[in-house]
Amino acid sequence: MSPVSARFHCTGDVLTGGAGPDMFVFRPNFGTNTITDFNVINDVLQLDKSIFLSISDMLNHSTNTSVGAVINDGQET
């Protein structure tokens, strides 16, 4: 297995991972970003623990759309 590639992001990024597993890391106020090639088997989202109270809270801020999941951190209007 190849090493995980960590990718840190701020608002407005279009994110594309590498050939192996990727970790997409989001800090508070991450804004609007698009991941073009997220692989649910190999890739990981890491969200700062201050953004959501729990996994349940994060899921309550998520919407399933025709183009994939949308996670809203509640900071954008």
N, C-alpha and C positions, 0 to 999 in steps of 0.2 A: 504494500500500500504506500502510495506517495504521501509526503507530508501535507498537512492541511495548510492552505493558503488563507491567512487572515486578511480581510479587507474592511477597513474602517471607513465610515461614510457620514456625510452631512447632506443637507437638503439639496435636491436637484440632480443627484447622481444617477447615471444609468450604469448598472453593475453587471459585469460579465465575469464569471469565474474562470478558473484555469481548467486544465485537463483532469486533475484529480479532485479530491474533496476540498470544499471551500467553507470557510466560516465568515459569514457576513455579520459584522459587529456594528451595532447601532447605539449611539449615545442619546441622552435626553434631547428632545426637540429635533429629532432626526428628519422631520419634514417629509417631502415626497421623493421617493426613490423607486427605481424599477430594477428588478433583478431579471435579466434576460434568459438565464439558463439554470434556474434553481432545480436541483435534483433532490427529491425527497429521500432518496436512499443514501446519498453520499454527502450532501451539503447540510449546513447548520446555520440557523439564525441565532445570534447572541444579542439580547437586548439588555441594556443597563437595568439593574434591579430596581432603580428608582422610578422607572417608567410605569410599571404595572405592579399591583399588589400581589398578584399570583398568576398562574397559568390561566385560571378561570377568568380573571380580569382581562388578560390579554385576549382570550377568545371572545369575550364580550365586546371587545373593540375591533374585532375582525369581521370581514365580510367576504363571502365566497362570490367571485364574479366570473364572467365568461373568460377572462384573461388570467385568472388566478386569484389568490388571496390578497386582500387589502387589509393592512393593519393600521389603524388610526391611533396615534398617540394622544389625541385630544388637544394638541397644541396649535393646529392650523385651523383657520376659519374659512 
